[in-house]
Amino acid sequence: MHWVRYSIFTLIGIVALFKSIYFYSDGFRLDKIDRYLLLQDEAITDRTIAIDPDVKKILSQPFRYLAKGRQSYAFISQDDQYVLKLVRTHKFIKPLWSKHLPWLAVMRLEALEDKIQRHARAIKSYTLASNKLKKASQIITSSFSQTPLVGGPVFVTLVDGIGREHQINLQRVYFILQKKAVSLDRYFSKLIKEKKDKELSEAVDAFFLHIATRAKQKIFNRDYRNAMRNMGWLNNQIIDCDVGSFYEDVNGLSYSEEIDHFRETISHFLVDKQFDIDLNSSVEKICFQ
């Protein structure tokens, strides 16, 4: 009976070990970011990337694990200045069980299709941001640029949540490299705490100017409710840190509706912080003159 007890404890130990690795690494694995999983995308098989020498210098440093988002894993550069986002391509494909358990796949078909379409929209948003909102989102380079792509492999060192190093070839992943910014909720909270009313008022004006400039291009953001977390402050300007929810709509949402969406979001934030400011005055001055 001793061997049975030993086997059980060994099995429990192995399961606990793998659970711990998964927890501390946030489930990150290289196969989850490999774009060659998407075999139906013929364009990826011969796609290469062109990297500017200055950008190569940025990418020559290690990037340590930062966080997992809905569509990507984020890594922060060693100098704490840049964020490398790697799209979770495994989210775009149907799970293996949908092939081997078709009866269950039929039951969950709507949920599966919605999941795939949601991530497909994210890819369109990344492409839109990389080509039309590059400055507004401080994108240094990405695999979604429409610029002709030529060049050889570019390798980057990643350090995951448990300290393991991984070498990845950027040709094999969908990536976005951005400058790091302080999130707006943190920046605004700091100004409120330090009672810097003038700086806060200027930051609010910059916020609406940023939204107005984008909305005039007929580019809108589905995730406006999380604007304070998804947008940031860098070098005295607002930037879009999360670029996964943009879409173009020439005949749909109006300019004023987009402004109202973001006015409501920032209003809720300031009310929660018990800070009183005349947002209507800022909106009229920045957006409608």
RONUKOL-137404 format. One line per 3 residues: number of its first residue (from 1); their letters; for each residue x, y, z of N, C-alpha, C. Coordinates in steps of 0.02 Angstrom, whole numbers, plus 32768, in hexadecimal, padded with zeros to 4 digits. Layout:
residues N
NUM> a> X:Y:Z:X:Y:Z:X:Y:Z; ...
This chain:
residues 289
1> mhw> 8028:7FC3:8000:8000:8000:8000:802A:8040:8000; 8069:8037:8016:8094:8073:8019:809E:8091:7FD4; 80A4:8066:7FA2:80B1:8080:7F5E:8075:80A7:7F44
4> vry> 8037:8091:7F59:7FFA:80B5:7F45:7FFA:80FB:7F63; 8009:80FD:7FA4:800B:813E:7FC6:8042:816B:7FA9; 807B:814C:7F9B:80B2:8172:7F7D:809E:818D:7F39
7> sif> 807D:8164:7F11:8068:8179:7ECE:8037:81B3:7ED1; 8008:81AE:7F02:7FD6:81E3:7F08:7FF8:8225:7F1B; 8025:8223:7F4C:8048:8261:7F61:8074:827C:7F29
10> tli> 8092:824F:7F02:80BB:8265:7ECA:8091:8288:7E96; 8056:826A:7E86:8029:8288:7E56:8011:82CC:7E6D; 7FFF:82D1:7EAD:7FE9:8311:7EC9:8021:8345:7EC4
13> giv> 805F:8330:7ED2:8098:835D:7ECD:80A3:8376:7E87; 809D:834A:7E56:80A6:835D:7E10:8071:838E:7DFA; 8032:837F:7E0D:7FFB:83AC:7DFB:8005:83F1:7E1B
16> alf> 8019:83F1:7E5A:8025:8431:7E7E:805D:8458:7E5D; 8091:8435:7E47:80CA:8456:7E26:80B3:8478:7DE6; 808E:8453:7DBC:8077:846F:7D7D:8045:84A9:7D88
19> ksi> 801B:84A2:7DBC:7FED:84D8:7DCC:8013:8517:7DE1; 8048:850E:7E08:8071:8546:7E1E:8093:8568:7DE4; 80AF:8540:7DB6:80D0:855B:7D7B:809E:8583:7D51
22> yfy> 8062:8567:7D49:802F:858A:7D22:801B:85CC:7D43; 8014:85C9:7D86:7FFE:8605:7DAA:8032:863D:7DA5; 8071:862D:7DB4:80A4:8661:7DB5:80B9:8678:7D70
25> sdg> 80AF:864D:7D3D:80BF:8662:7CF9:8083:8680:7CD6; 804A:8682:7CF9:800B:869D:7CDD:7FF5:8676:7C9F; 8008:8637:7C9B:7FF4:860D:7C63:8019:861B:7C22
28> frl> 804F:8643:7C26:8074:8654:7BE9:809B:8619:7BCF; 8093:860C:7B8D:80BC:85DA:7B6A:80C9:85F3:7B24; 8101:85DF:7B08:8113:85F7:7AC5:80E0:85E2:7A90
31> dki> 80C4:85A6:7A97:8095:858F:7A65:8055:85B9:7A64; 8047:85DE:7A9A:800B:8607:7A9C:8012:8648:7A75; 8050:8659:7A61:805A:8697:7A3B:8072:868A:79F4
34> dry> 8077:864A:79E1:8091:8638:799F:805B:8644:796A; 8068:8672:793C:8035:8682:790B:802F:864C:78D5; 805E:861E:78D2:8058:85E7:78A2:8023:85B5:78B7
37> lll> 8005:85C0:78F1:7FCA:8599:7903:7F91:85A9:78D3; 7F92:85E5:78B8:7F5C:85FB:788C:7F6B:85E6:7844; 7F67:85A6:7836:7F7B:858B:77F6:7F50:85A5:77BD
40> qde> 7F13:85BD:77CD:7EE8:85D6:7798:7EFF:8619:777F; 7F2C:863A:77A4:7F46:867B:778F:7F83:8670:7763; 7F79:866E:7722:7FB0:865F:76F4:7FE5:8694:76F3
43> ait> 7FD2:86D1:7703:8001:8709:76FE:803B:8703:7730; 8031:86DF:7766:8065:86DE:7799:809F:86B1:7787; 8096:8685:7757:80CA:8653:7749:8108:8672:772A
46> drt> 8100:86AA:7706:813A:86C8:76E6:8145:8710:76FD; 812A:8720:7738:812D:8765:7751:816C:876E:777A; 8192:87A2:776B:81CC:87B4:7794:81C4:87FC:77AB
49> iai> 81EE:8812:77D8:81E6:8854:77F4:8225:887E:77EB; 821B:88BF:77E3:8253:88ED:77DD:8258:8914:781F; 8291:8911:783F:829B:8933:787F:82D2:8967:7879
52> dpd> 82C2:89A5:788B:82F2:89DB:788B:832A:89CB:78BC; 8369:89DF:78AC:83A1:89D1:78DA:8395:89EB:7921; 8376:8A26:7928:8368:8A40:796A:8336:8A14:7990
55> vkk> 8307:89F9:796A:82D5:89CD:7989:82F6:898A:799C; 8324:8973:7972:8348:8936:7982:836E:893D:79C4; 8387:897A:79D0:83AB:8987:7A0F:837B:8980:7A4A
58> ils> 833E:899A:7A42:830C:8993:7A76:82FD:894A:7A84; 82F7:8924:7A4D:82E4:88DD:7A53:831E:88B0:7A68; 835A:88CC:7A6C:8394:88A4:7A80:8395:8897:7ACB
61> qpf> 836E:88BD:7AF1:836C:88B3:7B3A:8336:8880:7B4C; 833C:8860:7B85:8308:8831:7B9B:82C7:8854:7BAB; 8290:8832:7BA1:824E:884B:7BB3:8230:881B:7BE7
64> ryl> 821F:8835:7C21:8205:880A:7C56:81B8:880D:7C57; 819B:87D7:7C6E:8152:87D0:7C6D:8131:8807:7C97; 80FC:8825:7C7B:80D8:885A:7C9C:8091:8846:7CAE
67> akg> 806A:8830:7C7C:8023:8820:7C89:8005:87FB:7C4E; 7FCA:87DE:7C5B:7FA4:87BD:7C26:7F63:87E3:7C1C; 7F57:87F7:7BDD:7F19:8818:7BCC:7EEA:87E8:7BA8
70> rqs> 7EB1:8801:7B92:7E81:87D7:7B70:7E9C:87BC:7B2E; 7EC4:87E6:7B0A:7EDD:87D2:7AC9:7F28:87C8:7AC4; 7F4D:87DD:7AF8:7F96:87D9:7AF1:7FB8:87D1:7B35
73> yaf> 7FF7:87BA:7B31:8024:87BB:7B6B:8050:87F9:7B64; 805E:881A:7B9C:8087:8856:7B9B:80C8:884A:7BC2; 80FF:8863:7BA4:8141:885E:7BC3:815F:88A4:7BC5
76> isq> 8182:88B4:7BFC:81A1:88F5:7C05:81EC:88F1:7BFA; 8208:8923:7BD8:8250:8922:7BC9:8279:892B:7C08; 82B8:8915:7C05:82E5:891A:7C3E:82EE:8962:7C55
79> ddq> 82EE:8991:7C26:82F7:89D8:7C39:82B5:89F9:7C4E; 827E:89D1:7C4F:823D:89E8:7C68:821E:8A1F:7C3C; 8231:8A20:7BFC:8219:8A55:7BCF:81E9:8A3C:7B99
82> yvl> 81E6:89FC:7B8E:81BF:89E1:7B56:8197:89A3:7B6B; 815F:899A:7B49:8135:895F:7B55:812F:8938:7B13; 813C:88F8:7B16:8136:88CB:7ADD:80F8:88A0:7AE8
85> klv> 80C8:88A7:7ABB:808A:8880:7AC0:808A:8848:7A8C; 807C:880C:7AA2:807B:87D1:7A77:8035:87B4:7A76; 8017:87B2:7A3B:7FD2:879D:7A35:7FCA:8753:7A46
88> rth> 7F97:8744:7A6D:7F88:8700:7A81:7F63:86DC:7A48; 7F89:86C4:7A17:7F6B:86A7:79DB:7F43:8668:79E9; 7F51:8647:7A20:7F2A:860B:7A30:7EE1:861B:7A3C
91> kfi> 7ED2:865B:7A48:7E8D:8670:7A53:7E66:8672:7A11; 7E89:8670:79D9:7E68:8676:7998:7E52:8633:797B; 7E68:85FD:7999:7E58:85BC:797D:7E28:8596:79AB
94> kpl> 7E02:856A:798D:7DD3:8542:79B4:7DFA:850E:79DC; 7DE6:8502:7A19:7E09:84D0:7A43:7E04:848A:7A26; 7E32:845F:7A3A:7E35:841B:7A20:7DF5:83F5:7A2F
97> wsk> 7DD8:8403:7A69:7D9C:83DD:7A7C:7D62:83E9:7A4B; 7D63:8423:7A27:7D2D:8431:79F8:7D30:8403:79BC; 7D6C:83E7:79AF:7D73:83B8:7977:7D62:8371:798C
100> hlp> 7D76:8360:79CA:7D6D:831B:79E1:7D2B:8310:7A06; 7D0B:8347:7A1B:7CCA:8342:7A3B:7C99:836F:7A17; 7C87:835F:79D9:7C5D:838B:79B0:7C1A:839B:79D0
103> wla> 7BFE:836C:79F7:7BBD:8379:7A17:7BC2:83B2:7A49; 7BFC:83B6:7A6C:7C06:83EC:7A9B:7C14:842D:7A75; 7C37:8429:7A3D:7C47:8464:7A15:7C07:8484:79FB
106> vmr> 7BD7:845A:79E7:7B97:8475:79CF:7B74:849C:7A06; 7B76:8481:7A43:7B57:84A3:7A7C:7B77:84E6:7A8A; 7BB8:84EA:7A7F:7BDC:8528:7A90:7BF2:854F:7A52
109> lea> 7BD3:853F:7A19:7BE7:855D:79D9:7BE4:85A9:79DB; 7BAE:85C4:79F5:7BA6:860D:79F6:7BDD:862E:7A1F; 7BEC:8611:7A59:7C20:862C:7A85:7C65:8628:7A63
112> led> 7C72:85F1:7A41:7CB2:85E8:7A1E:7CBA:861B:79E6; 7C86:8622:79BE:7C89:8651:7986:7C91:8699:799E; 7C6E:86A9:79D5:7C73:86EC:79F1:7CBA:86FA:7A09
115> kiq> 7CD9:86C8:7A27:7D1D:86CE:7A40:7D4E:86DB:7A07; 7D47:86B5:79D1:7D73:86BC:7997:7D69:8700:7975; 7D2A:8715:796E:7D1C:8755:794E:7D36:878F:7978
118> rha> 7D31:8788:79BA:7D49:87BC:79E7:7D94:87C8:79DF; 7DB9:8792:79D8:7E01:8798:79D0:7E14:87AD:7989; 7DEA:879C:7959:7DF5:87B4:7915:7DEC:8800:7912
121> rai> 7DBC:881A:7937:7DB3:8862:793B:7DF0:8883:795B; 7E0E:8861:798B:7E4A:887C:79AA:7E83:8883:7978; 7E8B:8851:794D:7EBF:8854:7919:7EB3:8890:78EB
124> ksy> 7E75:889B:78D8:7E64:88D5:78AE:7E75:8916:78D2; 7E68:8917:7913:7E77:8952:793B:7EC2:895E:793F; 7EEA:8929:7949:7F32:892F:794A:7F4C:894C:7908
127> tla> 7F30:8934:78D1:7F44:894C:788F:7F33:8995:7886; 7EF8:89A9:789C:7EE2:89EE:7898:7F0F:8A1B:78C2; 7F1E:8A06:78FF:7F49:8A2E:792B:7F8F:8A34:790F
130> snk> 7FA9:89FE:78F3:7FEE:89FD:78DA:7FF8:8A29:789D; 7FC2:8A37:7879:7FC8:8A5D:783B:7FA9:8AA2:783D; 7F75:8AAC:7866:7F55:8AEE:7868:7F59:8B10:78AC
133> lkk> 7F6C:8AEB:78DF:7F70:8B08:7922:7FB4:8AFA:7942; 7FE6:8AF6:7918:8029:8AE4:7931:8043:8B16:7964; 803C:8B56:7955:8054:8B89:7984:8028:8B8D:79C2
136> asq> 7FE6:8B88:79B7:7FB7:8B8D:79EF:7FBE:8B54:7A20; 7FD8:8B1C:7A0A:7FE1:8AE2:7A36:802B:8AD4:7A44; 8057:8AFF:7A28:809F:8AF8:7A33:80B8:8AB2:7A22
139> iit> 80A1:8A9A:79E8:80B9:8A59:79CF:80FC:8A64:79AC; 812F:8A40:79C2:8171:8A45:79A4:8173:8A1C:7964; 815C:89DF:7969:8158:89B3:792F:8128:897A:793F
142> ssf> 810F:8959:790C:80E2:8920:7918:80E0:88F5:78D9; 80C5:88BA:78E1:80BE:888D:78A8:807E:889B:7881; 805B:88D1:7892:801C:88E2:7871:8024:891E:7842
145> sqt> 8061:8937:783B:806D:8971:7810:8064:895E:77C7; 804A:898E:779F:8040:8982:7758:8080:8992:7730; 80B4:89A6:7754:80F4:89B3:7732:810F:8973:7715
148> plv> 812C:8975:76D8:8149:8938:76BB:8178:8916:76EC; 8172:88D5:76F2:8197:88B0:7724:81D1:8889:7704; 820D:889B:7716:8248:8878:76FD:8279:8870:7737
151> ggp> 82A4:883F:7733:82D5:8837:7768:82DA:87F0:7780; 8304:87E6:77B3:830E:87A3:77CD:82F2:879C:7813; 8300:8764:7833:82E5:8757:7876:82FC:878C:78A9
154> vfv> 82D1:879C:78D7:82E1:87C9:790E:82D0:87A5:794F; 8302:8797:7978:82F8:8770:79B5:82F4:879E:79F2; 82C8:878C:7A1F:82BE:87B2:7A5D:82BF:8781:7A98
157> tlv> 82DE:8797:7ACF:82E0:876E:7B0B:82A7:8781:7B39; 827D:8751:7B4A:8247:875A:7B7A:8258:8737:7BBB; 8245:8757:7BF2:824C:8738:7C34:8206:8731:7C50
160> dgi> 81EF:86F3:7C5A:81AA:86E9:7C70:81A2:86F4:7CBB; 8166:86E8:7CD4:8155:86F7:7D1A:817B:86D0:7D4D; 8199:8698:7D3A:81C0:8670:7D6A:820B:8674:7D5A
163> gre> 821E:86A5:7D31:8265:86B1:7D24:8284:8689:7CEC; 825D:8662:7CC8:8279:863B:7C90:8284:8669:7C54; 82BB:8661:7C31:82C9:8687:7BF5:82B3:8661:7BB7
166> hqi> 8297:8687:7B87:8281:866B:7B48:829B:8697:7B0F; 82B4:8679:7ADB:82C8:869D:7A9F:8290:8695:7A6C; 8275:86CD:7A54:8240:86C9:7A21:8255:86EF:79E3
169> nlq> 823F:86D6:79AA:8249:86F7:796A:820A:8720:795B; 8211:8761:7955:81D7:878C:794A:81B2:877B:7909; 81D2:8757:78DC:81B0:8742:789F:8179:870F:78AE
172> rvy> 817F:86EE:78E7:8150:86B9:78F7:8116:86D0:7924; 8114:8710:7934:80DF:8729:7960:80C0:8768:7944; 8085:8778:795D:8067:87BA:7951:807A:87E5:798D
175> fil> 809A:881D:7981:80B3:8846:79B9:80A7:8890:79AE; 80A8:88B5:79E5:80A6:88FE:79E5:80D8:8917:7A18; 8103:8945:7A04:8133:8963:7A32:811F:89AC:7A3C
178> qkk> 8110:89BE:7A7B:80FB:8A02:7A8C:8127:8A20:7AC2; 8125:8A62:7AC6:8144:8A84:7AFE:8118:8A7A:7B3B; 8139:8A74:7B74:8114:8A6B:7BB2:80F9:8AAE:7BCB
181> avs> 80BC:8AAD:7BE6:809E:8AE9:7C01:807F:8ADA:7C45; 8072:8B0D:7C6C:804F:8B06:7CAC:8004:8B06:7C9C; 7FDF:8AD6:7CB7:7F97:8AD3:7CA9:7F75:8B13:7CC2
184> ldr> 7F40:8B27:7C9F:7F1D:8B65:7CB2:7EFF:8B61:7CF8; 7EE6:8B27:7D0B:7EC8:8B25:7D4E:7EFE:8B32:7D84; 7F3A:8B19:7D79:7F70:8B25:7DA9:7F86:8B6E:7DA7
187> yfs> 7F8D:8B8A:7D69:7FA6:8BCE:7D62:7F74:8C00:7D7D; 7F34:8BF8:7D6B:7F01:8C26:7D84:7EFA:8C20:7DD0; 7EFD:8BE3:7DEA:7EF7:8BD9:7E33:7F30:8BFC:7E57
190> kli> 7F6C:8BFA:7E3A:7FA6:8C1B:7E58:7F9C:8C67:7E5A; 7F83:8C83:7E23:7F78:8CCC:7E20:7F42:8CE1:7E53; 7F0E:8CB8:7E59:7ED9:8CC8:7E89:7EF4:8CC5:7ED1
193> kek> 7F1A:8C91:7EE0:7F36:8C88:7F23:7F65:8CC1:7F35; 7F8C:8CD9:7F04:7FBC:8D0F:7F11:7F9D:8D54:7F08; 7F5A:8D55:7EF9:7F35:8D94:7EF2:7F52:8DC1:7EBB
196> kdk> 7F67:8DA2:7E85:7F81:8DC8:7E4C:7F48:8DD4:7E1A; 7F1C:8E02:7E2D:7EDF:8E0F:7E06:7EEE:8E28:7DC0; 7F20:8E54:7DB9:7F30:8E70:7D78:7F49:8E3A:7D48
199> els> 7F76:8E0F:7D61:7F91:8DD9:7D37:7F5A:8DA8:7D24; 7F2B:8D9C:7D53:7EF4:8D6E:7D45:7EC6:8D8B:7D0F; 7EB7:8DCB:7D15:7E8D:8DEC:7CE3:7EAD:8DE8:7C9D
202> eav> 7EEF:8DF2:7C9A:7F13:8DEE:7C5B:7F12:8DA6:7C40; 7F17:8D75:7C6D:7F15:8D2F:7C58:7ED0:8D1C:7C3E; 7E9C:8D37:7C5C:7E57:8D2B:7C44:7E4E:8D48:7BFF
205> daf> 7E68:8D85:7BF4:7E65:8DA3:7BB1:7E8A:8D77:7B7E; 7EC5:8D5E:7B92:7EEC:8D32:7B66:7EC6:8CF2:7B57; 7EA1:8CD9:7B88:7E79:8C9D:7B7F:7E45:8CA7:7B48
208> flh> 7E1F:8CDD:7B4D:7DEA:8CE9:7B1B:7E07:8CFB:7AD7; 7E40:8D1D:7AD5:7E60:8D2B:7A95:7E75:8CEA:7A73; 7E8E:8CBB:7A9A:7EA2:8C7A:7A7F:7E67:8C55:7A61
211> iat> 7E2F:8C53:7A87:7DF3:8C31:7A6F:7DD7:8C53:7A31; 7DD5:8C96:7A32:7DB9:8CBC:79FA:7DE2:8CB2:79BA; 7E24:8CB2:79C1:7E4F:8CA9:7986:7E43:8C66:7965
214> rak> 7E3C:8C31:798D:7E2F:8BEF:7972:7DE9:8BE9:7954; 7DB7:8C04:7978:7D72:8BFF:7962:7D67:8C24:7920; 7D8C:8C5A:7914:7D87:8C7E:78D5:7D9F:8C54:789A
217> qki> 7DC8:8C22:78A9:7DDF:8BF3:7876:7DAD:8BBA:786B; 7D75:8BBD:788F:7D42:8B88:788D:7D5D:8B46:78A8; 7D89:8B4B:78D9:7DA4:8B10:78FB:7D8A:8B12:7943
220> fnr> 7D69:8ADC:7956:7D48:8ADB:7997:7D63:8AA1:79C2; 7D53:8AA4:7A03:7D6C:8A72:7A32:7D32:8A50:7A56; 7D2D:8A0E:7A4D:7CF7:89E9:7A6E:7CFE:89E8:7ABA
223> dyr> 7D3B:89EA:7AD2:7D48:89E0:7B19:7D50:8A23:7B3E; 7D24:8A52:7B30:7D2A:8A94:7B4E:7D1F:8A93:7B9A; 7CFA:8A62:7BB2:7CED:8A5F:7BFA:7D2C:8A53:7C23
226> nam> 7D5F:8A35:7C04:7D9E:8A28:7C27:7DD5:8A58:7C12; 7DC2:8A93:7BFA:7DF2:8AC3:7BE0:7E27:8AD7:7C13; 7E14:8ADF:7C51:7E44:8AF7:7C83:7E7A:8AC3:7C90
229> rnm> 7E6B:8A84:7C85:7E9D:8A4F:7C8D:7EC2:8A41:7C4C; 7EA0:8A4A:7C14:7EBD:8A37:7BD3:7EE4:8A70:7BB1; 7EDE:8AAC:7BCB:7F03:8AE5:7BAF:7F38:8AFA:7BE1
232> gwl> 7F6A:8B20:7BC8:7FA1:8B31:7BF3:7FBB:8B78:7BE9; 7FE9:8B8B:7C14:8008:8BCE:7C12:8053:8BC5:7C07; 806C:8BE4:7BD1:80B2:8BDF:7BBF:80CA:8C20:7BA1
235> nnq> 80FE:8C3C:7BBE:811C:8C7A:7BA3:80E7:8CB1:7B98; 80BE:8CBB:7BCB:808B:8CF0:7BCB:8056:8CE7:7B95; 8047:8CAA:7B83:8012:8C9E:7B54:7FEF:8C5C:7B63
238> iid> 7FB1:8C57:7B4A:7F8A:8C1A:7B52:7F9D:8BEA:7B1A; 7FA0:8BA9:7B2A:7FAB:8B76:7AF7:7F7C:8B3C:7B04; 7F6F:8B15:7AD0:7F47:8AD8:7AD6:7F77:8A9E:7AE3
241> cdv> 7F73:8A83:7B1F:7F9D:8A49:7B30:7F7F:8A09:7B16; 7F3E:8A00:7B21:7F1B:89C5:7B08:7EFF:89D6:7AC3; 7F15:89B3:7A8F:7F01:89C3:7A4B:7ED9:898A:7A2C
244> gsf> 7EB5:8964:7A56:7E91:892A:7A3D:7E47:8934:7A31; 7E2D:8973:7A36:7DE5:897E:7A31:7DD1:89B4:79FF; 7DFD:89C7:79D2:7DEE:89FB:79A1:7DC8:89DE:7965
247> yed> 7DA0:8A09:7946:7D7F:89F7:7907:7D6F:8A36:78E1; 7D6C:8A30:789F:7D59:8A68:7874:7D0F:8A61:7862; 7CEC:8A99:7862:7CA5:8A99:7851:7C92:8ADD:7834
250> vng> 7C93:8AE1:77F3:7C87:8B21:77D1:7C3F:8B37:77D9; 7C10:8B09:77D8:7BC9:8B1B:77D8:7BA5:8B08:7819; 7BCB:8AF1:784B:7BAB:8ADA:7888:7BAB:8B0D:78C0
253> lsy> 7BD1:8AFF:78F4:7BD4:8B28:7930:7BEA:8B70:791E; 7BCA:8BA0:793D:7BDA:8BE6:792E:7C13:8BFF:795B; 7C30:8C34:7945:7C66:8C54:796A:7C4F:8C67:79B1
256> see> 7C15:8C86:79B7:7BFC:8C9C:79F8:7BED:8C61:7A26; 7BD5:8C29:7A09:7BC8:8BED:7A32:7C07:8BD2:7A51; 7C3E:8BD1:7A2A:7C7D:8BB9:7A45:7C96:8BE6:7A7D
259> idh> 7C90:8C27:7A73:7CA4:8C56:7AA7:7C7B:8C4A:7AE7; 7C3A:8C40:7ADF:7C0E:8C35:7B18:7C21:8BF5:7B3D; 7C34:8BC0:7B18:7C48:8B82:7B37:7C82:8B8D:7B67
262> fre> 7CB4:8BB1:7B4F:7CF0:8BBB:7B78:7CE5:8BF0:7BAE; 7CB8:8C20:7BA1:7CA7:8C50:7BD6:7C86:8C2B:7C11; 7C5A:8BFC:7C01:7C3A:8BD5:7C36:7C6D:8BAC:7C5E
265> tis> 7C9D:8B8E:7C3A:7CD0:8B65:7C5B:7CFA:8B8E:7C8B; 7D13:8BC6:7C75:7D3F:8BEF:7C9F:7D16:8C10:7CD7; 7CD7:8C1E:7CCA:7CAC:8C3B:7CFD:7CA2:8C0A:7D37
268> hfl> 7C95:8BCA:7D27:7C8E:8B98:7D5B:7CCE:8B91:7D84; 7D06:8B93:7D62:7D46:8B8D:7D84:7D50:8BC6:7DB6; 7D44:8C04:7DA0:7D4F:8C3E:7DCB:7D1D:8C41:7E04
271> vdk> 7CDF:8C2A:7DF8:7CAD:8C27:7E2E:7CC4:8BF6:7E64; 7CDD:8BBC:7E4D:7CF6:8B8A:7E7D:7D30:8BA6:7EA7; 7D57:8BD2:7E88:7D90:8BF0:7EAC:7D7B:8C2F:7ED3
274> qfd> 7D3A:8C3E:7ECF:7D1E:8C79:7EF2:7D41:8CB9:7EDD; 7D4C:8CBE:7E9C:7D6C:8CFB:7E81:7D3A:8D1D:7E53; 7D31:8D5D:7E5D:7D00:8D84:7E38:7D23:8DAE:7E03
277> idl> 7D0F:8DA4:7DC3:7D2C:8DCB:7D8C:7CF6:8DD4:7D57; 7CF8:8E0D:7D35:7CC6:8E1C:7D01:7CDC:8DFB:7CBF; 7CC5:8DBC:7CB5:7CD7:8D98:7C79:7CB6:8DB6:7C3B
280> nss> 7C79:8DCF:7C42:7C56:8DEB:7C09:7C7C:8E25:7BEA; 7C99:8E4D:7C15:7CC1:8E86:7BFD:7CFD:8E6E:7BD4; 7D1E:8E3A:7BED:7D58:8E1E:7BCA:7D43:8E00:7B87
283> vek> 7D0B:8DDB:7B87:7CF3:8DBC:7B49:7CE1:8DF1:7B15; 7CBD:8E24:7B2A:7CAA:8E58:7AFA:7CE7:8E7C:7ADE; 7D16:8E8A:7B09:7D52:8EAE:7AF4:7D7E:8E85:7AC5
286> icf> 7D86:8E45:7AD4:7DB4:8E1A:7AAF:7D94:8DF9:7A72; 7D56:8DE2:7A7A:7D38:8DB7:7A48:7D08:8DD9:7A18; 7CEC:8E11:7A2B:7CB6:8E2E:7A03:7CC2:8E77:79F0
289> q> 7D00:8E8C:79EF:7D10:8ED0:79D7:7D3C:8ECE:7999
